[in-house]
Amino acid sequence: MRLGLLLTALLTVLLQAQLAYGQSDILTGEDIAKVLVGNTIQMNFRDSQSDFRTQTFHEYYDPDGSIYGMVNYREQAGNLKHFVGSWQVKDGKFCTSVYGRDYSCNQLKPVKGNNFELVGESGVVRDVIIYEGKHHGIE
């Protein structure tokens, strides 16, 4: 029951964002925070030179500004690397820092349902899914 209510709330926020900005518009940092905070994002990166080399990231965005994540490298089956970071909304953008790196700011573009494109400084990631709450064992 709780899962259904939370999923409904998440879908309502997503729908409001899509109605306010249009299906193809990029969300503001504040709207990205409304969608991501308290939830987990999954991103799949494929190496441009090899389909075998892929990375799947799961990042949970805590309301306190922390990021708890893990990454799985396909070529190292079964090995998960955990990491922490932080997030903030700065100048209308959603910015993250992991592995002690400088903050990088990204934008999120709704595609369909809970699927998104991540538009960042290094390009576009098209395979982005948002899961309700903590997902895939992130603790």
C-alpha positions as protocol buffer text, in pm:
chain_id: "A"
residue {
  index: 1
  type: MET
  ca { x: 0 y: 0 z: 0 }
}
residue {
  index: 2
  type: ARG
  ca { x: 277 y: 244 z: 101 }
}
residue {
  index: 3
  type: LEU
  ca { x: 466 y: 164 z: -221 }
}
residue {
  index: 4
  type: GLY
  ca { x: 159 y: 240 z: -428 }
}
residue {
  index: 5
  type: LEU
  ca { x: 104 y: 574 z: -256 }
}
residue {
  index: 6
  type: LEU
  ca { x: 467 y: 676 z: -298 }
}
residue {
  index: 7
  type: LEU
  ca { x: 468 y: 571 z: -662 }
}
residue {
  index: 8
  type: THR
  ca { x: 151 y: 772 z: -720 }
}
residue {
  index: 9
  type: ALA
  ca { x: 312 y: 1077 z: -556 }
}
residue {
  index: 10
  type: LEU
  ca { x: 626 y: 1038 z: -769 }
}
residue {
  index: 11
  type: LEU
  ca { x: 424 y: 1002 z: -1089 }
}
residue {
  index: 12
  type: THR
  ca { x: 218 y: 1308 z: -991 }
}
residue {
  index: 13
  type: VAL
  ca { x: 535 y: 1518 z: -953 }
}
residue {
  index: 14
  type: LEU
  ca { x: 665 y: 1388 z: -1286 }
}
residue {
  index: 15
  type: LEU
  ca { x: 334 y: 1458 z: -1459 }
}
residue {
  index: 16
  type: GLN
  ca { x: 319 y: 1810 z: -1314 }
}
residue {
  index: 17
  type: ALA
  ca { x: 673 y: 1877 z: -1435 }
}
residue {
  index: 18
  type: GLN
  ca { x: 588 y: 1743 z: -1781 }
}
residue {
  index: 19
  type: LEU
  ca { x: 270 y: 1951 z: -1800 }
}
residue {
  index: 20
  type: ALA
  ca { x: 446 y: 2264 z: -1678 }
}
residue {
  index: 21
  type: TYR
  ca { x: 743 y: 2233 z: -1912 }
}
residue {
  index: 22
  type: GLY
  ca { x: 622 y: 2011 z: -2192 }
}
residue {
  index: 23
  type: GLN
  ca { x: 731 y: 1656 z: -2266 }
}
residue {
  index: 24
  type: SER
  ca { x: 1052 y: 1756 z: -2441 }
}
residue {
  index: 25
  type: ASP
  ca { x: 1159 y: 2046 z: -2220 }
}
residue {
  index: 26
  type: ILE
  ca { x: 1448 y: 2026 z: -1979 }
}
residue {
  index: 27
  type: LEU
  ca { x: 1359 y: 2054 z: -1609 }
}
residue {
  index: 28
  type: THR
  ca { x: 1499 y: 2325 z: -1383 }
}
residue {
  index: 29
  type: GLY
  ca { x: 1729 y: 2235 z: -1096 }
}
residue {
  index: 30
  type: GLU
  ca { x: 1448 y: 2284 z: -845 }
}
residue {
  index: 31
  type: ASP
  ca { x: 1218 y: 2052 z: -1042 }
}
residue {
  index: 32
  type: ILE
  ca { x: 1493 y: 1793 z: -1076 }
}
residue {
  index: 33
  type: ALA
  ca { x: 1536 y: 1800 z: -698 }
}
residue {
  index: 34
  type: LYS
  ca { x: 1160 y: 1744 z: -654 }
}
residue {
  index: 35
  type: VAL
  ca { x: 1184 y: 1436 z: -875 }
}
residue {
  index: 36
  type: LEU
  ca { x: 1514 y: 1290 z: -751 }
}
residue {
  index: 37
  type: VAL
  ca { x: 1538 y: 1364 z: -379 }
}
residue {
  index: 38
  type: GLY
  ca { x: 1435 y: 1058 z: -180 }
}
residue {
  index: 39
  type: ASN
  ca { x: 1462 y: 840 z: -491 }
}
residue {
  index: 40
  type: THR
  ca { x: 1721 y: 642 z: -686 }
}
residue {
  index: 41
  type: ILE
  ca { x: 1838 y: 708 z: -1038 }
}
residue {
  index: 42
  type: GLN
  ca { x: 1981 y: 433 z: -1260 }
}
residue {
  index: 43
  type: MET
  ca { x: 2210 y: 529 z: -1548 }
}
residue {
  index: 44
  type: ASN
  ca { x: 2365 y: 293 z: -1799 }
}
residue {
  index: 45
  type: PHE
  ca { x: 2681 y: 409 z: -1975 }
}
residue {
  index: 46
  type: ARG
  ca { x: 2813 y: 223 z: -2276 }
}
residue {
  index: 47
  type: ASP
  ca { x: 3169 y: 251 z: -2396 }
}
residue {
  index: 48
  type: SER
  ca { x: 3167 y: 408 z: -2743 }
}
residue {
  index: 49
  type: GLN
  ca { x: 3421 y: 151 z: -2864 }
}
residue {
  index: 50
  type: SER
  ca { x: 3284 y: -165 z: -2705 }
}
residue {
  index: 51
  type: ASP
  ca { x: 2935 y: -282 z: -2607 }
}
residue {
  index: 52
  type: PHE
  ca { x: 3097 y: -518 z: -2360 }
}
residue {
  index: 53
  type: ARG
  ca { x: 3233 y: -233 z: -2149 }
}
residue {
  index: 54
  type: THR
  ca { x: 2931 y: -85 z: -1976 }
}
residue {
  index: 55
  type: GLN
  ca { x: 2873 y: 70 z: -1637 }
}
residue {
  index: 56
  type: THR
  ca { x: 2545 y: 76 z: -1449 }
}
residue {
  index: 57
  type: PHE
  ca { x: 2518 y: 340 z: -1178 }
}
residue {
  index: 58
  type: HIS
  ca { x: 2257 y: 362 z: -904 }
}
residue {
  index: 59
  type: GLU
  ca { x: 2252 y: 685 z: -705 }
}
residue {
  index: 60
  type: TYR
  ca { x: 2017 y: 760 z: -414 }
}
residue {
  index: 61
  type: TYR
  ca { x: 1965 y: 1132 z: -346 }
}
residue {
  index: 62
  type: ASP
  ca { x: 1911 y: 1183 z: 26 }
}
residue {
  index: 63
  type: PRO
  ca { x: 1712 y: 1487 z: 146 }
}
residue {
  index: 64
  type: ASP
  ca { x: 2015 y: 1590 z: 355 }
}
residue {
  index: 65
  type: GLY
  ca { x: 2216 y: 1661 z: 38 }
}
residue {
  index: 66
  type: SER
  ca { x: 2407 y: 1331 z: 32 }
}
residue {
  index: 67
  type: ILE
  ca { x: 2438 y: 1086 z: -257 }
}
residue {
  index: 68
  type: TYR
  ca { x: 2478 y: 714 z: -187 }
}
residue {
  index: 69
  type: GLY
  ca { x: 2571 y: 519 z: -493 }
}
residue {
  index: 70
  type: MET
  ca { x: 2709 y: 206 z: -643 }
}
residue {
  index: 71
  type: VAL
  ca { x: 2841 y: 114 z: -983 }
}
residue {
  index: 72
  type: ASN
  ca { x: 2862 y: -221 z: -1156 }
}
residue {
  index: 73
  type: TYR
  ca { x: 3109 y: -269 z: -1440 }
}
residue {
  index: 74
  type: ARG
  ca { x: 2986 y: -533 z: -1686 }
}
residue {
  index: 75
  type: GLU
  ca { x: 3337 y: -665 z: -1751 }
}
residue {
  index: 76
  type: GLN
  ca { x: 3375 y: -725 z: -1376 }
}
residue {
  index: 77
  type: ALA
  ca { x: 3054 y: -923 z: -1324 }
}
residue {
  index: 78
  type: GLY
  ca { x: 2927 y: -924 z: -969 }
}
residue {
  index: 79
  type: ASN
  ca { x: 3164 y: -656 z: -841 }
}
residue {
  index: 80
  type: LEU
  ca { x: 2995 y: -347 z: -703 }
}
residue {
  index: 81
  type: LYS
  ca { x: 3184 y: -33 z: -611 }
}
residue {
  index: 82
  type: HIS
  ca { x: 3010 y: 190 z: -356 }
}
residue {
  index: 83
  type: PHE
  ca { x: 3062 y: 564 z: -343 }
}
residue {
  index: 84
  type: VAL
  ca { x: 2927 y: 874 z: -171 }
}
residue {
  index: 85
  type: GLY
  ca { x: 2883 y: 1229 z: -281 }
}
residue {
  index: 86
  type: SER
  ca { x: 2662 y: 1531 z: -243 }
}
residue {
  index: 87
  type: TRP
  ca { x: 2405 y: 1725 z: -442 }
}
residue {
  index: 88
  type: GLN
  ca { x: 2284 y: 2085 z: -446 }
}
residue {
  index: 89
  type: VAL
  ca { x: 2071 y: 2319 z: -653 }
}
residue {
  index: 90
  type: LYS
  ca { x: 2291 y: 2608 z: -762 }
}
residue {
  index: 91
  type: ASP
  ca { x: 2188 y: 2893 z: -993 }
}
residue {
  index: 92
  type: GLY
  ca { x: 1880 y: 2697 z: -1104 }
}
residue {
  index: 93
  type: LYS
  ca { x: 2083 y: 2386 z: -1192 }
}
residue {
  index: 94
  type: PHE
  ca { x: 2104 y: 2045 z: -1024 }
}
residue {
  index: 95
  type: CYS
  ca { x: 2469 y: 1983 z: -937 }
}
residue {
  index: 96
  type: THR
  ca { x: 2644 y: 1673 z: -801 }
}
residue {
  index: 97
  type: SER
  ca { x: 2986 y: 1581 z: -672 }
}
residue {
  index: 98
  type: VAL
  ca { x: 3108 y: 1223 z: -628 }
}
residue {
  index: 99
  type: TYR
  ca { x: 3450 y: 1074 z: -558 }
}
residue {
  index: 100
  type: GLY
  ca { x: 3558 y: 1415 z: -416 }
}
residue {
  index: 101
  type: ARG
  ca { x: 3544 y: 1577 z: -760 }
}
residue {
  index: 102
  type: ASP
  ca { x: 3429 y: 1931 z: -833 }
}
residue {
  index: 103
  type: TYR
  ca { x: 3055 y: 1980 z: -876 }
}
residue {
  index: 104
  type: SER
  ca { x: 2914 y: 1921 z: -1222 }
}
residue {
  index: 105
  type: CYS
  ca { x: 2569 y: 2042 z: -1314 }
}
residue {
  index: 106
  type: ASN
  ca { x: 2324 y: 1833 z: -1512 }
}
residue {
  index: 107
  type: GLN
  ca { x: 1980 y: 1875 z: -1655 }
}
residue {
  index: 108
  type: LEU
  ca { x: 1701 y: 1621 z: -1681 }
}
residue {
  index: 109
  type: LYS
  ca { x: 1465 y: 1586 z: -1974 }
}
residue {
  index: 110
  type: PRO
  ca { x: 1147 y: 1376 z: -1936 }
}
residue {
  index: 111
  type: VAL
  ca { x: 1110 y: 1117 z: -2210 }
}
residue {
  index: 112
  type: LYS
  ca { x: 830 y: 879 z: -2110 }
}
residue {
  index: 113
  type: GLY
  ca { x: 699 y: 753 z: -1776 }
}
residue {
  index: 114
  type: ASN
  ca { x: 993 y: 727 z: -1537 }
}
residue {
  index: 115
  type: ASN
  ca { x: 1248 y: 739 z: -1823 }
}
residue {
  index: 116
  type: PHE
  ca { x: 1464 y: 1043 z: -1874 }
}
residue {
  index: 117
  type: GLU
  ca { x: 1763 y: 1177 z: -2058 }
}
residue {
  index: 118
  type: LEU
  ca { x: 2045 y: 1323 z: -1850 }
}
residue {
  index: 119
  type: VAL
  ca { x: 2194 y: 1626 z: -2024 }
}
residue {
  index: 120
  type: GLY
  ca { x: 2532 y: 1708 z: -1875 }
}
residue {
  index: 121
  type: GLU
  ca { x: 2855 y: 1884 z: -1946 }
}
residue {
  index: 122
  type: SER
  ca { x: 2993 y: 1572 z: -2116 }
}
residue {
  index: 123
  type: GLY
  ca { x: 2690 y: 1493 z: -2334 }
}
residue {
  index: 124
  type: VAL
  ca { x: 2356 y: 1313 z: -2315 }
}
residue {
  index: 125
  type: VAL
  ca { x: 2280 y: 986 z: -2136 }
}
residue {
  index: 126
  type: ARG
  ca { x: 1961 y: 843 z: -2281 }
}
residue {
  index: 127
  type: ASP
  ca { x: 1916 y: 537 z: -2060 }
}
residue {
  index: 128
  type: VAL
  ca { x: 1807 y: 694 z: -1729 }
}
residue {
  index: 129
  type: ILE
  ca { x: 1539 y: 545 z: -1503 }
}
residue {
  index: 130
  type: ILE
  ca { x: 1412 y: 678 z: -1170 }
}
residue {
  index: 131
  type: TYR
  ca { x: 1308 y: 433 z: -899 }
}
residue {
  index: 132
  type: GLU
  ca { x: 1103 y: 521 z: -594 }
}
residue {
  index: 133
  type: GLY
  ca { x: 1300 y: 535 z: -269 }
}
residue {
  index: 134
  type: LYS
  ca { x: 1623 y: 347 z: -212 }
}
residue {
  index: 135
  type: HIS
  ca { x: 1667 y: 83 z: -480 }
}
residue {
  index: 136
  type: HIS
  ca { x: 1900 y: -210 z: -547 }
}
residue {
  index: 137
  type: GLY
  ca { x: 2036 y: -246 z: -197 }
}
residue {
  index: 138
  type: ILE
  ca { x: 2172 y: 106 z: -156 }
}
residue {
  index: 139
  type: GLU
  ca { x: 2187 y: 161 z: 220 }
}
